[in-house]
Amino acid sequence: MFNLTLPLNRGNLPLIMEKGKKLDYAAAGVSLKAADQVVEKIKTQARSTFNANVLSDIGLFGGLFRVPTGEFKEPVLVASTDSVGTKVKLGFMSGIHNTVGQDIVNHCVNDILVQGARPLFFLDYVGIGKLIPEVMADIVAGLAKACRENGAALLGGETAELPGFYKEGEYDLVGTIVGIVEREKIINGSAIAAGDVVIGLPSVGLHTNGYSLARKICFDLAGLSFHDRVDDIGNEIGLELMTVHKSYLNPVSALLSEMQPSGMAHITGSGIPGNLIRIIPQKFKAVIRRGSWPGLPIFDFLQKTGSVADTDMYDAFNMGIGYIIVVRSDSAGRAIEILAAHGQPGYKIGIIETGARAVEII
């Protein structure tokens, strides 16, 4: 685990060798020394996430994790893979690399949480043109921080140095998470019925979606630089866009200990319409009321500056709602109380009605 793939350059870089001089990995653009430095830098961070279920140390071909089956009658593993997308480009612009690690862990935690699962362990993949130990250390520090906060072990990963494949100073970050849930407590939306209340949990910004459009608006159209302050949002534009994706694990877990929601959705790419529809059964529709939750200034700024239509805003961004919980109407008040007791506001933002399967925003 924490392997380093170091492919030989094949035509990406000109290799002009002096007569009699032997070709080596360094000449091909790959640094074995840097690879060794990266492994040493990440060992401590990864080990800081280990718990009693981790049965291996850094350096094996695979990470070993004991599944805590004793807590379950019929345990089911839930897995998901995702990436940070073009949000990493803000890291390239700013030199801030620790927050994207937190982004991908929290994103993946929320993805399996909607089915009622808690995280067990996390795996990462970083593809990078030239290995820079300090950058990798920052990325892994962010991964480890979020894993500790979510109770997940950073069990392993892959760092691929791919000269000529990525631009200098750029990389890609992908994460895979595995969690666990009792089979009878799996949540998939099949229990959703007419009259159910849709509760929205606020986001803290864009989270990890809509960045291609946001960067186009902020840096191309508006001509802003990363550290330019925007009074309308009360922050530097780059720092605002890099706000870390929120994990909803703790408050939602508290809710799950008392009640079983009809369905839950993580609001990521494609916004509320594209994600909530994934759990809506046939013959039902979700009706979402605009203005039923506090807006975030960043979305107003993006819409005004880019002259973006409402429908496009709701398709590209979460619009201030990062997570949705659907509950029976007589449980909605109690659900909001539980969430509030754990520091998480919740708002009644809609209702489930009979009709052609859809998500309507009115």
N, C-alpha and C positions, 0 to 999 in steps of 0.2 A: 504494500500500500504506500501511498505517496510516491508513486513511481515517476520517473522522469523519462519521457520519450525524447530522444535526441537524434532526429533523422539527418542523414547525410544530405547536404545541399546537392540538388540535381538540376543544375541549370539556372537556379535563381540568382546566383551571385557569380560574377566572373572570377574564375580561379586561374590566375596566370602564375605558373610555378617556374622557379629558376631551374635550370638544368641540373639534374642530380638531387634536387630537393624533394623529400617525401611529402606526400599529401597527408594531412591529419584533420581531425575534427575541428580544431580551431580555425584552420584555413577554410573550412566549409561553413563557418559562421556559428559553430556550436561550441560552448564552453563547458567542459566537464568540471572544471574547477568551480564555476558559478553554480552548477547543478549540485555539487557537494555542499556548497555554502547554503543553498536554499534548504536542503534537507535538514541541515543542522539548525537553521533558524526556525523551522516550522515544528520541530519535534516537541519543544516545550509547550507551544500553543496547543497542539493537537492533544497532548497528554492531559492538559488542563481540563479537557471536556470528558475524559474517561470516567466511567463508573464501574460498579461491580460486575456489570454484564459484558464489559469489554474483556475479551480473552486473549488479545494479541497486542503486541507493541509495534511501534513504527518500524517499517523495513521489510515486512513479509509481503508475499505476493498478493495476499488478500487479508482483509480485516475480519476478525472473528468476533461474533456478538451472540451472547446467549439470550434467546427469546424468553422473556419472563412469563411463561405459560401458566405458572401457578396462580396468577391473578385472574385467569380467565377460564370460563367453561369451554368456549369455542373461539379461540383467538384467531383473528384475521389480520394479515399484514396488508398495509396500504402503502403504495409507492407512487412517487411522482418525480418528474424531471422538468426543470425549467431553466431559463437563463435571465440575466439582467437586461438583455437587449442593448439598445444603444445608449442606455444610461451610463455605460462604462466610458463613453466618449467624454463625459464631464470629468471623469477621473483623469483622462489624458490631458484635458485642458488645464486642470487645477493642480495636478500632482497629488491629489487626495485619493488614496487607494484603499483605505481601511473600511469605508462605509459600504462599498459595493458588496463586500463579503457579508455584511449584515443584511443587506437587501435580499440577496438570493436565499439565505437561510430562512429569513422571516417570510418571504414569499412562499417558499415550499412548505413551511409549517402551516400556513393558512390554507394551502391547497389541500392538504390531507385532513386538516381540522374540520372542514365542511362535511366530511363523512363520519365525523365523530372520533377520529383517530388522534392519538398523541404520538409525538415523534420518538423514535428509538435512536436512529443514527443517520448521519449525513455524509455524503461523498461529494467531492468537488472535482471539476475539470477546468484547468486553465491552459488555453492555447496562447502562446506568445512568440513574437518574432525573435527577440533576443532576451535571454534570461537576465533579469536584474534582481539580485538577491533582496535588496531593500524593498522593491515593489512587491515581490512575492511575499515577503514577511508581513507587509502591511495588509495585503489581501487576506492572508491566512489569519492574521490577528483579528480581522473583522469577522471572518467565518467562525473562529473559536469563541469570540465574545457572544455572538448570537446563539451559537450552539449551547454555551453555558446557560444563557438566559432562558432558553427553551427546553433545557433538560435533555438535549440530544448529544450523543457522542460524535465527534468529528473522526470517523472511523478510518478514513483513507481518502486518497485522491490521486489525480494524475496531472502532472505538469508537462506539457508538450512544447519543447522549444522547436519552432518551425521557421527557420530563417527564410525570408523571401515570401512567406505566405501571409504574414501580417506586416503592416507598416511599422516602421521604427517607433517604439514607445507604445504600441497598441497591443491589446490582448482581448481574449474572449473569456467569459466566466459562466460556467454551467454547474448546476447542482442537482443532486439526486437525494431524495429523502425516503426513508422507510419508517412507517409508524405502525401502530397496532390498535385494534378496536375489538370489542366483544361483538360477535356476529349479530346477536339480537339487538344490538344498539347501533348498527350501521344506519346512517342517515343518507338518504338518496333522493328525497323529494317526493317519493311515491305516496307519502301520507298527506301531502298538501290537499286542502279542500276549500271550498267556497266559504268565505267568512274569515279565513285565517288572516292575521295581521302581519305585515311586512315591517320588520324593525331594521333600521339602518344604523350601522356603527361608523362614526366619522373616520375619514382618512386623515393623514397628516400632510398630504400633498399629493403629488403624482404617483407615489409609490414606485412601481417599476414599469409603468406603461405610458405610452403617448409621447415618448421622448423624441422621436423623429420629427413629429409636428412641432413640439415645444421648442426644440433647438432651432428649427427653421424660422419660427416666429421671433424668438428672442435674439438669436445671433446673426441671422441672415436678414430678415425683414426689418427688425428694430435696430440692428447694428450694435447691440450691446456687447460688452466684454464680460467675462466671468464675474469679476469683482465689482461691476457697476451696481450701485444701489438703486432700487426702484421704490420710490416713496409709497406707491399704492399698495405694495406688499410688505413694506417695512423691513426689507432685507436685501442683501446682495443677490442678484438674480441667480448666479451659479450655486450659491449655498442653499437658496430656496429650492432649486431644482434637485439638489442632492440630498434633501431631507430623507432620512432612512425610512424605508418601508416598515410599517408597523406590524408587529405580531399581535394577534388577538387571542393567543393561546390561553393565557391565564384567566381573563374574564369569561371567555366562552367555556373553558373547562369548569369553572365554578357554576355556570348555568347548566351544563350537562349533568352535573352531579345532582341536580334537583329536578330537571325536566328534560323531556325528549322533544326537541323542535321538530316541526313537520319537514323542514328543509333548511339548508344553509348554502350560501354562495360567497365565494371570494371574488371581489370586483376588480378584475385585472384588465387585460387587453380586450377591447370591444365594449368596455364600460358596463353599466347596469343592464342595458338591453341584451347584450351579447352573453352575459354570464348568468343572470337570473333565469333566463329562458332555459338554461341547461337542466334546471331542476323542476320546471313547471310541467305537470302531467297534461296529457291530452284533455281537452274540454274545459281547461281552466286558463285564466289569464291573470297576470299581475298588473294592477293599476297603481302607478307610482305618482305621487303628487309633488310637483316642483315646489320649492320653497318650504317644504316640511322639515328641512334640516338646515343648520347654519352653513352658509357657503364659505369657501376659502378665497381670499383675494387673488391667489395665483391664477385661478380659473377665469375670473373676471378680466384680469390683465391679459391673459392669453387670447381670450375671445375678442376683446376690443382691439388689441394690437394686431391680431391676425385677421380680423373681420371673418371669424369662423361662424358658420351657421350652427344653430342649437343642436340639430341632429348630429352634425359632425362632432361637436363637443362631447355629446353623450356617447358617441361611438368610440371616440379616441381616449377619453379620460374618465376617471372614476367620479368626477364632479363632486368630490367631498365625501363620498361614501365608499369605504374600503371593504366592508363585510356586511352581509345581509343574513338575518335570521327570520324564518317564518314560523310563527307559533299560533296556537289556537287563540281566539279572541279573548277568552276568559283567562289566559295565561300571560297576556301581553304586559299588563301592568307589573306583575311579579317578575317577569323576565327583565324588564327595565330596572327594577329595584335591585336585582341580583347583580346586574352589570354595573350599576352605579356604585354599589358597595365595594366593587373591585376596581374602581377608578375609571370605568369605561362608560361614557354617555351612550345612550341609545335613543332613537327617535322613531315614532310611528310614521313611516313614510309611504305606506300604501296598504292595499288590501287585495285579497284573492277573490276573483269573481268567476262565475261560469261564463263560458264563451270560447271562441276559437283560440287555440293556444298562442299566447303572445305576451309581450311586456309592453304596456302602454305608459307613456310618460305624459301626464296632462298638466 
